[in-house]
Amino acid sequence: MNKQIYVALIAGCLSLSMVSVAQADDSSATPTHADKKAAKEQSKADKKADVAQAKANKSKTDAQADADKAAADAKEKDAKKE
């Protein structure tokens, strides 16, 4: 479930990034206050997405480490039986 939330957050941030990039391509327009505010909010959203991705990566790494340790313990236990 948490993975789905992280994926949704990242997808949402990516789509917002694509919209802001499309808007930024219009070089004839000068940035308005609303544009600056939107860019600031986008930056905040990007940071939150980065934090969420880092937490997801850490959880995945921790789970893999736990699985590796369990596998090693099982092999050691089997070796002692023989």
Buried (B, 14 or more C-beta within 10 A) or exposed (E): EEEEEBEEBBEEBEEBBEEBEEEEEEEEEEEEEEBEEBBEEBEEBBEEBEEBBEEBEEEEEEEEEEEEEEEEEEEEEEEEEE
